[in-house]
């Protein structure tokens, strides 16, 4: 089943993912982990829903993480995922990921703002 756990990530990616979340929080951008590891069945469902565009997602092997910034609304203690693509936090989150050497889905033609994955070297 879909996971949100750091422990389900590939060991080489886990440390980078933890640092990504920590750096976002340090920058004053609270984030929620949307998912880390997915099953093939879940990936097929995401393809069907149009929220993923590949059968070979890095989520299948624990080398990707999806995050979303959260914001308060309707008073203290109430938060909501902020998927709004004009949210300036996305650019800040993308820059944090880039400084960590991660690939950011916000730079793709088919933008995936919350997606970060491990850069694989040949």
C-alpha positions as CSV (number, residue, x, y, z in Angstrom):
1,X,0.0,0.0,0.0
2,X,1.0,3.6,-0.5
3,X,3.3,4.8,2.2
4,X,4.3,8.1,3.7
5,X,7.2,6.7,5.7
6,X,10.8,7.7,5.4
7,X,11.7,4.1,6.3
8,X,10.1,2.9,3.0
9,X,12.5,5.0,0.9
10,X,15.7,3.7,-0.6
11,X,18.6,4.2,1.9
12,X,20.4,6.5,-0.5
13,X,17.4,8.7,-0.9
14,X,16.1,8.6,2.6
15,X,18.6,11.0,4.0
16,X,18.0,13.5,1.2
17,X,14.2,13.3,1.7
18,X,14.5,13.9,5.4
19,X,16.8,16.8,4.8
20,X,14.4,18.2,2.2
21,X,11.5,18.2,4.7
22,X,13.7,19.7,7.4
23,X,15.0,22.5,5.2
24,X,11.4,23.3,4.2
25,X,10.4,23.6,7.8
26,X,13.5,25.7,8.6
27,X,12.5,28.0,5.7
28,X,9.1,28.5,7.3
29,X,7.3,26.3,4.9
30,X,5.5,23.5,6.7
31,X,4.9,20.5,4.4
32,X,3.0,17.2,4.5
33,X,4.5,14.0,3.0
34,X,1.9,12.9,0.4
35,X,3.6,9.7,-0.5
36,X,6.9,7.9,-0.7
37,X,6.5,4.2,-1.8
38,X,3.7,3.0,-4.1
39,X,2.6,-0.4,-5.3
40,X,2.2,-1.1,-9.1
41,X,-1.6,-1.2,-8.6
42,X,-1.6,2.2,-7.0
43,X,0.6,3.6,-9.8
44,X,-1.8,2.2,-12.3
45,X,-4.7,4.0,-10.5
46,X,-2.7,7.2,-10.5
47,X,-2.2,6.9,-14.3
48,X,-5.9,6.3,-14.8
49,X,-6.7,9.4,-12.7
50,X,-4.2,11.5,-14.6
51,X,-2.1,12.5,-11.6
52,X,0.9,10.5,-12.8
53,X,2.3,10.1,-16.3
54,X,4.6,7.1,-16.2
55,X,4.4,3.4,-15.5
56,X,8.0,3.5,-14.2
57,X,7.5,5.9,-11.3
58,X,10.5,6.3,-9.0
59,X,7.9,5.8,-6.2
60,X,7.8,2.1,-7.1
61,X,11.4,1.7,-5.9
62,X,11.4,4.2,-3.0
63,X,13.4,6.9,-4.8
64,X,10.8,9.6,-4.9
65,X,8.8,11.7,-2.5
66,X,5.7,13.9,-3.0
67,X,5.3,16.8,-0.6
68,X,2.7,19.6,-0.3
69,X,2.9,22.8,1.6
70,X,0.1,23.4,4.1
71,X,-1.5,26.6,5.2
72,X,-3.8,27.6,8.0
73,X,-7.3,28.6,7.3
74,X,-10.4,29.4,9.3
75,X,-8.4,29.9,12.5
76,X,-5.5,28.4,14.4
77,X,-5.0,24.7,14.3
78,X,-6.8,24.2,11.0
79,X,-4.7,23.4,8.0
80,X,-5.2,22.5,4.4
81,X,-3.0,21.2,1.6
82,X,-2.1,24.1,-0.6
83,X,-1.8,22.7,-4.2
84,X,-2.3,26.1,-5.8
85,X,0.3,26.2,-8.5
86,X,0.8,30.0,-8.1
87,X,1.7,29.5,-4.4
88,X,5.2,31.1,-4.1
89,X,6.3,28.3,-1.7
90,X,6.6,25.9,-4.6
91,X,9.5,27.8,-6.1
92,X,11.2,27.9,-2.7
93,X,10.6,24.2,-2.1
94,X,12.0,23.5,-5.6
95,X,15.1,25.5,-4.9
96,X,15.7,23.7,-1.6
97,X,15.5,20.3,-3.5
98,X,17.9,21.6,-6.2
99,X,20.4,22.6,-3.5
100,X,20.2,19.0,-2.2
101,X,20.9,17.6,-5.7
102,X,17.3,16.3,-6.2
103,X,15.3,16.3,-9.4
104,X,12.2,18.5,-9.0
105,X,9.0,17.7,-11.0
106,X,8.2,21.4,-11.1
107,X,10.9,21.7,-13.9
108,X,9.2,19.1,-16.1
109,X,7.1,19.9,-19.1
110,X,4.2,18.1,-17.4
111,X,4.8,19.9,-14.1
112,X,4.5,17.9,-10.9
113,X,5.2,20.5,-8.2
114,X,5.3,18.2,-5.2
115,X,7.5,15.6,-6.7
116,X,11.2,15.1,-5.9
117,X,13.4,12.2,-6.8
118,X,16.9,11.0,-6.6
119,X,19.3,12.0,-9.4
120,X,20.7,8.7,-10.8
121,X,24.2,9.0,-12.1
122,X,25.3,6.6,-14.9
